Amino acid sequence: MDDVDRAIVNQLQGGFPICERPYAEAAAELGLGEDELIRRVEALLAAGTLTRFGPMYHAERLGGALTLAAMKIPLDDFERVNAIVNGFPEVAHNYAREHEFNMWFVLATETPERIGEVIAEIEQATGCKVYNMPKLEEFFVGLRFEA
């Protein structure tokens, strides 16, 4: 990642313009051309430097729901269960942890009722219990990664 890529990552973490040509506006703020910004973002994604580039939605405000879930998976069965869990479109993130609860994931659904349905479907498909840990209170922590 060169200095221009670092500037792109640092600048775009704080927001992306909402206008007719957002890439052109963001590029101008960075002193770049629109095509160069698009090319560089695509290259950062292709290289795995960025894993995602897109909006963050507040699911609850849109009528949906989010929850954190965990599972206790025998190590010799982890890959099988992981593949099944990741096959659900509602699974937003899935992380392995060195803990008794060794699989943690976030479910994002279009309706609050769908959380329970997806949990039941995952349990049925994997044969493993899903522990639902819904959010009780929300905190906002501003986090920036200086590249």
C-alpha positions in Angstrom: 0.0 0.0 0.0 1.5 3.3 -1.0 0.9 6.8 0.4 -2.1 7.4 -2.0 -3.7 4.2 -0.9 -3.2 5.2 2.7 -4.8 8.6 2.1 -7.8 6.9 0.4 -8.3 4.5 3.3 -7.9 7.2 5.9 -10.2 9.6 4.1 -13.0 7.2 3.2 -13.3 5.8 6.8 -15.0 9.0 7.8 -17.7 8.8 5.2 -18.5 8.8 1.5 -20.2 11.6 -0.3 -23.9 11.3 -1.0 -24.4 12.9 -4.4 -24.8 12.2 -8.1 -21.1 11.3 -8.5 -19.7 10.3 -5.1 -16.4 8.8 -6.5 -15.7 12.0 -8.4 -16.3 14.1 -5.3 -14.2 11.8 -3.0 -11.5 11.7 -5.7 -11.4 15.5 -5.9 -11.0 15.8 -2.1 -8.0 13.4 -2.4 -6.5 15.2 -5.4 -7.2 12.2 -7.7 -9.2 11.5 -10.8 -12.5 9.6 -10.4 -11.2 6.6 -12.5 -8.0 6.4 -10.4 -9.9 6.3 -7.1 -12.2 3.6 -8.5 -9.2 1.6 -9.8 -7.4 1.9 -6.5 -10.4 0.9 -4.3 -10.9 -2.2 -6.6 -7.2 -3.1 -6.3 -7.3 -2.8 -2.5 -10.3 -5.1 -2.4 -8.7 -7.6 -4.8 -5.5 -7.7 -2.8 -7.5 -8.3 0.4 -6.2 -5.0 2.0 -9.8 -4.0 2.2 -12.3 -6.8 2.8 -15.4 -4.7 2.3 -16.3 -1.3 0.8 -19.8 -0.2 1.2 -22.4 1.4 3.5 -23.2 0.4 7.0 -26.9 0.1 7.7 -28.8 0.4 11.0 -30.9 -2.8 10.6 -33.3 -2.0 13.4 -34.2 1.4 11.9 -35.0 -0.4 8.6 -37.3 -2.8 10.4 -34.7 -5.6 10.7 -32.7 -7.1 13.5 -29.2 -8.0 14.5 -27.9 -10.4 17.1 -24.6 -11.9 18.2 -24.6 -15.7 18.4 -22.1 -18.3 19.6 -21.6 -22.0 19.3 -19.5 -24.7 21.0 -18.2 -26.8 18.1 -15.9 -29.9 18.5 -12.7 -29.0 16.7 -12.9 -32.0 14.4 -16.3 -30.8 13.2 -15.5 -27.1 13.0 -15.0 -26.8 9.2 -18.2 -28.7 8.5 -20.2 -26.5 10.8 -18.4 -23.3 9.6 -19.4 -24.0 6.0 -23.0 -24.6 6.9 -23.2 -21.4 9.1 -21.5 -19.3 6.4 -24.0 -20.6 3.9 -26.8 -18.6 5.5 -27.2 -15.2 3.9 -28.1 -13.8 7.3 -24.7 -14.5 8.7 -22.8 -11.2 8.5 -19.6 -12.1 10.3 -18.2 -15.4 11.6 -15.2 -15.7 13.8 -13.3 -18.6 15.3 -12.2 -18.1 18.9 -10.0 -20.1 21.3 -12.6 -20.6 23.9 -15.3 -23.1 24.9 -17.6 -21.0 22.7 -15.3 -21.2 19.7 -17.6 -19.9 16.9 -19.1 -16.4 17.1 -21.2 -14.8 14.4 -23.6 -11.9 13.8 -27.0 -12.5 12.3 -28.7 -9.7 10.4 -32.3 -10.3 9.4 -35.0 -8.4 7.6 -37.4 -8.8 10.5 -36.9 -9.4 14.3 -38.9 -12.7 14.1 -36.4 -14.0 11.5 -33.6 -14.1 14.1 -35.3 -17.1 15.9 -36.1 -18.8 12.7 -32.5 -18.6 11.4 -31.1 -19.8 14.7 -33.5 -22.8 14.6 -32.5 -23.5 10.9 -28.8 -23.4 11.8 -29.3 -25.7 14.8 -31.3 -28.1 12.5 -28.6 -28.0 9.8 -25.6 -28.4 12.0 -26.9 -30.5 14.9 -25.3 -27.9 17.3 -26.9 -25.5 19.7 -26.8 -21.7 18.9 -26.6 -19.4 21.9 -28.3 -16.1 21.1 -26.9 -13.0 22.7 -29.1 -10.1 21.7 -28.0 -6.5 22.2 -29.5 -5.0 25.4 -28.0 -1.6 25.1 -26.2 0.1 22.2 -23.0 2.1 22.6 -21.2 4.0 19.8 -17.4 3.9 19.8 -15.8 5.9 17.1 -13.0 3.7 15.6 -10.6 4.7 12.9 -7.7 2.7 11.6 -4.9 4.9 10.4 -3.3 3.1 7.4 
